[in-house]
Every structure is written in structure tokens, then in C-alpha cells.
Amino acid sequence: MIQVDNVNIGGKELQYIKMDMWAAPLVMLKGKNGYVMCGYLNIGTADKLGDLAVRVTGVKDLNSVLNSKVVECSQEAGKKGIKPGDPVSDLIAYL
């Protein structure tokens, strides 16, 4: 099953996407300017495309994404000062 919801977080409109896989769900939080992706997805590809992206791991739903910390970030995210260890909740404005 694929779930797509529009959510408002801190006054920012985002799309939350969740797709059930086998061992863990694929989750993503997408804004107009960038996104948070789970460990299934690849920062190298985000870099090749010039995307503002961060990767988090161990997430299973929207709440766990919002309470997670950045594991890896794209070059574009780094230009905004985003770095590994930053709480996702602190970077919603960049998305």
C-alpha cells in the first residue's frame, strides 16, 4: 500500500509518502525545495540531480521522521548549513 498525505508542519505544507516494503517501510517527507528520505534512497543520486536532500534511518512513520536526526545530506543541503546530526525538526523550513 502507498500512503500520500499533505501535512502542515510549522506552517509549511509538505507531502508525506509511505510505501510498505518487506522489512521496513519506505518513507519520505517532501517540500517545494527539498526532502527527507529514508535509508532506502540514495544521497549520491540526490547530489547528481542537485537536490536538497537529507537521509535518515530507522524511521517507520511521520512521527519517527520528525524525531530523527540527519544521517547524511546532499551537497545542496550542506550549502544551507545542514549537517549530519541535525534534528529533522530543525530543518523543515529548508524543505
C-alpha positions as CSV (number, residue, x, y, z in Angstrom):
1,M,0.0,0.0,0.0
2,I,1.2,3.5,-0.8
3,Q,0.0,6.4,1.5
4,V,0.3,10.0,0.4
5,D,-0.8,12.7,2.8
6,N,-0.5,16.5,2.7
7,V,0.7,17.7,6.1
8,N,1.3,21.1,7.7
9,I,4.3,21.3,9.9
10,G,5.3,24.6,11.4
11,G,3.3,26.4,8.8
12,K,5.0,24.6,5.9
13,E,3.0,22.4,3.5
14,L,4.7,19.1,2.9
15,Q,3.8,15.7,1.4
16,Y,4.3,12.6,3.5
17,I,4.8,9.5,1.5
18,K,4.9,6.0,2.9
19,M,5.1,2.7,1.0
20,D,5.1,-0.6,2.7
21,M,8.0,-2.8,1.7
22,W,9.1,-6.1,3.2
23,A,11.4,-5.4,6.1
24,A,10.6,-1.7,6.7
25,P,8.6,1.0,5.0
26,L,10.0,3.4,2.5
27,V,9.2,6.9,3.8
28,M,9.7,10.4,2.5
29,L,8.8,14.0,3.6
30,K,8.8,16.3,0.6
31,G,8.5,20.1,0.4
32,K,8.8,22.6,-2.5
33,N,12.6,22.9,-2.1
34,G,13.8,19.6,-0.7
35,Y,13.1,16.3,1.0
36,V,13.9,14.0,3.8
37,M,14.3,10.4,2.7
38,C,14.7,7.1,4.5
39,G,17.7,4.7,4.2
40,Y,16.2,3.0,1.1
41,L,17.1,6.1,-1.0
42,N,20.4,7.3,-2.2
43,I,22.2,10.6,-1.4
44,G,24.6,10.1,-4.4
45,T,21.6,10.3,-6.8
46,A,20.3,13.4,-5.0
47,D,23.8,15.0,-5.5
48,K,23.8,14.2,-9.2
49,L,20.4,15.9,-9.6
50,G,21.3,18.9,-7.4
51,D,18.6,18.1,-4.9
52,L,18.4,19.5,-1.4
53,A,18.0,16.2,0.5
54,V,18.7,14.6,3.8
55,R,18.7,10.9,4.7
56,V,17.5,9.4,8.0
57,T,17.5,5.8,9.1
58,G,15.4,3.7,11.5
59,V,12.2,5.5,10.6
60,K,8.8,3.9,10.1
61,D,6.2,6.8,10.1
62,L,5.9,10.6,10.0
63,N,6.4,10.9,13.8
64,S,9.7,9.0,13.7
65,V,10.9,11.0,10.7
66,L,10.2,14.3,12.6
67,N,12.0,13.0,15.7
68,S,15.0,11.6,13.8
69,K,18.4,13.2,13.1
70,V,20.2,13.6,9.7
71,V,22.5,10.7,8.9
72,E,23.7,12.1,5.6
73,C,22.9,15.1,3.5
74,S,23.3,16.2,-0.1
75,Q,25.8,18.9,-1.1
76,E,22.9,21.3,-1.7
77,A,21.7,20.7,1.9
78,G,25.3,21.3,3.1
79,K,25.3,24.7,1.4
80,K,22.3,25.6,3.6
81,G,24.3,24.6,6.7
82,I,22.6,21.3,7.2
83,K,24.8,18.6,8.5
84,P,24.7,15.0,9.9
85,G,23.3,15.0,13.5
86,D,20.9,17.9,12.9
87,P,17.4,17.2,14.1
88,V,14.9,16.9,11.2
89,S,12.5,19.1,13.1
90,D,15.1,22.0,12.9
91,L,15.3,21.9,9.1
92,I,11.7,21.8,8.0
93,A,11.9,25.4,6.9
94,Y,14.5,24.5,4.2
95,L,12.2,22.0,2.6
